[in-house]
Amino acid sequence: MAFSNFNPESDIPDLHGKVILVTGGNSGLGAESCLQLAKHNPADIFLGARSKAKADTAIATIKETVPNAKITVLEMDLADLTSVKKAAQTFLAASSRLDILMNNAGIMACPAGMTKDGFEVQLGTNHVGHFLLTKLLLPVLQQTAQQGHEARIVNLSSRGHKWADKGLLLDDACTDMSETSTWNRYGNSKIANIFFTQELAKRYPDIISVSLHPGDVNTNLVGGIKQSYPFIPNFLWSVAMKFGAITVEQGALNQLWASVSQDVKSGEYYEPVGKIGSTVDVVKKDETQAPKLWKWTEAELSKRGY
């Protein structure tokens, strides 16, 4: 049985003139998304990556399939807000248009730690870094929409948000939260992606904002889990990934669908592929959480000069 009826080759329309930014574009789902989008003639794809060398390698691989692809490296470390601001400034200096912002990068189930700016590392990377990037790029997204083009923000969340079934954990979010399990910390960052998307949709109705679960994908995110559980042999991880996970090509389908489908609804959370997903009750019933997260993030960024 086919994983999905969505076929990137035929179902992604001509992207002529469109400008796209993908965070974490050098590997996994981000690299696959860049490849599939590049096949459809966008004006430029800004490939966000922490390392220029890794970005260059990914671009070279994409160009083996799409030789004329226009792809620009955008160096960015989402765990370092100075780096995020610099990346946004670099983008804004290069482009006056942004059609698709795909907030794809992330870390999962890492050992307790903090970002350079003093946030729990998973929330800081998966939510705060993307919040700042999106905030700095909102003017160009709005300008794109006002010019009659369709602007979209695609935020990768996870069904792992269900591990935060009691809602946001913000009281200790400026610590390493070491007394909270790594999976709860991950779930906290992923439920934040959903609440961020909901609030974006309310505050910026001229922009389509969606969050999604890509599926249980065999990507390099497993590296974080290995660090948290070093006592589990590598061969067991390999077996688990081979038989318990979908491929990167399959995993990228939902975010590609969300980037181009005319059936997408702003503010929704989608599971593969293109299906409105089930969420924990707090997502559906507690309407105070999304504005609470927005206010908290704005305040924490302001404290740090952003």
Secondary structure, 3 states (H helix, E strand, C coil): CCCCCCCHHHHCCCCCCCEEEECCCCCHHHHHHHHHHHCCCCCEEEEEECCHHHHHHHHHHHHHHCCCCCEEEEECCCCCHHHHHHHHHHHHHHCCCCCEEEECCCCCCCCCCECCCCCEHHHHHHHHHHHHHHHHHHHHHHHHHHCCCCCEEEEECCHHHHHHCCCCCCCCCCCCCCCCCHHHHHHHHHHHHHHHHHHHHHHCCCCEEEEECCCCECCCCHHHHHHHCCCCCHHHHHHHHHHHCECHHHHCHHHHHHHHCCCCCCCCEEECCCEECCCCHHHHHCCCHHHHHHHHHHHHHHHCCC
